[in-house]
Amino acid sequence: MLQMISWLDGNFRSLQPTRATIMRALRHLRPADRKNLFSSDIPQMRTAEGRWFEAIVYEMFLELSVQTDLIQAVVARGADGPTKVRRAQLGQNGLFYSNIGDIKVRGNGQDLAEVDLVLLDHTGSLTFGEIVTSPADLKELEEEIHYKKHLFGYLYGQPIVPFLLISSVDISKTAVVRRLLKEPDNVILTTPTCEELKTLIRQSDLKRSPVRRVRHDKLISISDIPPRRPFDYKRLHDERLQNIIATVTSESGARELGRPDEIPPIVKKVIFGGLYPSAVRMLDTRYPIQIRGETYDPDMIQKRFSKVVLAVNIPEYRPIIYLRTRSKREYLKMVPSKTGGFRFESRRTPHMAGFFLWLESIQPSVGAELTRDLLDAFPAVSAPETVEVVERGML
C-alpha cells in the first residue's frame, strides 16, 4: 500500500512543471480567477493563485501517472469534473463534486471534508492529498488530516490511508509537518514557488480560451469509487448523540466523555435538537446569551428568533447554540464566551447548503433538565458551581 507514495517521494522532484503544464492548469480556473491571478489586490490574487496551484499539481500528477504502474488512477477534479452536479440535500452520503469541481465528502447532505487530490494505487487503495501555498495554512491541518484518515478509512475499509502534502514553499521544518512525517504513511512533496511558476506565463496568456477537458487513460470519476461499506451518517450521528446523553446522565457523568467506544470517530458535530421554551429560559439564566455586547433575555430571544438549537463539537466537546432569526434565512452561531455563557461568532446561511438544511429540519425536542445536564458536562461553559467537579472528572 505504501509503494506508491514511496515512489512519489523519490521521483516527484524529477518532474518540473513546464510552461505547457501550467498553461493546461489554467483550464480549471473560472474567468474571475484567471483575471485575478496578476491582480494588485493581494487577497484576491492569493485566492486565485491558490486555486491555480492546486490545478498545476493535479496536472503534474496526471503526467506522473503515465510513468508508473504504481498509480492506477487519478480522480478527476476541476474542469474534468461533471458539467452538472447534484445539489446538497438531506440524506446524501459519500463523495460528491461541488459546482467548480472540488471533491467533497458529504454526510446527510453536509460537507464533512474537502480533498484537493485523490489517487488509487496499484492495489486499488485510496490516497488523498492536501495542497498548500503558505505556512499560514497549517494551523488546523494536523487535526484535519487525522480526521480525513479516519473518514476514508471507514468509507473504504482501509486500516491505512496514505497522505500526500504538496507545497509550493518549504514547510518541512514546521512543528506540524514534522509530527505528520513521523507517521510512515505520510509524505511531503515540494514544488517551485508560485512566484517562480508565474515567470513561465504572461498576462496575455490568461486571455486565451483554454481547452476545458482532456482525455487521459488513468482519469476516473468519483462515481467509479463508491464507498465500500454502507454509509449512513445520520445513523452514526444519532448513535453518538444517544451515547453522549446516556453518558452525561449516568452516575459516572462527564468523566466518561471521550472514552473509546464502538462508534466510528467520524461524527464531528452532534446536533441535540431544538430547545423548548423552558430550556431557553434555563439557558438564559444559567448561560447568558450576548450579541454584540447586549445580553438577551428570554423574551428578546423569542421575539427575534424562531428556533434555538443546541449542538456540540467533538472531540473537544465545545457546545454551540444556533439561533434562527425571524427576519432572515440565517442562523447566528453562538460559542462559549470567556466571561461565561455564549457570544456571537458568525452566521450560517443557505450558502452552507447541507448543514443549513439540517438545521432547518430540527424541531424542539430538548427540555430544561437535559439542556442543563449537557451544558454542565461540557467544560467550556460549565456553570461556576460545577466547574471544579467537571474538571476533576475530565482528568
Salt bridges, closest charged atoms under 4 A:
ASP33 OD2 - ARG30 NE 3.52
GLU49 OE1 - ARG46 NH1 2.91
GLU49 OE2 - LYS198 NZ 3.06
GLU54 OE1 - ARG77 NH2 3.37
GLU59 OE1 - ARG24 NE 3.36
GLU59 OE2 - ARG27 NH2 2.85
GLU59 OE2 - HIS28 NE2 2.78
GLU63 OE2 - ARG24 NH2 2.52
ASP80 OD1 - ARG27 NH1 2.81
ASP102 OD1 - ARG51 NH2 3.09
ASP102 OD1 - ARG77 NH2 3.87
ASP111 OD2 - LYS104 NZ 3.87
ASP111 OD1 - ARG106 NE 3.36
GLU114 OE1 - LYS104 NZ 2.79
GLU130 OE2 - LYS148 NZ 2.86
GLU142 OE1 - ARG179 NH2 2.70
GLU183 OE2 - HIS146 NE2 2.78
ASP185 OD2 - LYS149 NZ 3.07
GLU195 OE2 - ARG46 NH1 3.42
ASP205 OD2 - ARG19 NH1 2.86
ASP205 OD1 - ARG202 NH2 3.66
ASP205 OD1 - ARG208 NH2 3.60
ASP238 OD2 - LYS234 NZ 2.86
ASP238 OD1 - HIS237 ND1 2.94
GLU239 OE2 - ARG235 NH1 2.65
GLU256 OE1 - ARG259 NH1 3.24
ASP261 OD2 - ARG240 NH1 2.64
GLU330 OE1 - ARG347 NE 3.17
GLU345 OE1 - LYS333 NZ 3.25
GLU360 OE1 - ARG324 NE 2.88
ASP376 OD2 - ARG286 NH2 3.01
GLU385 OE2 - ARG286 NH2 3.54
GLU388 OE2 - ARG392 NH1 3.17
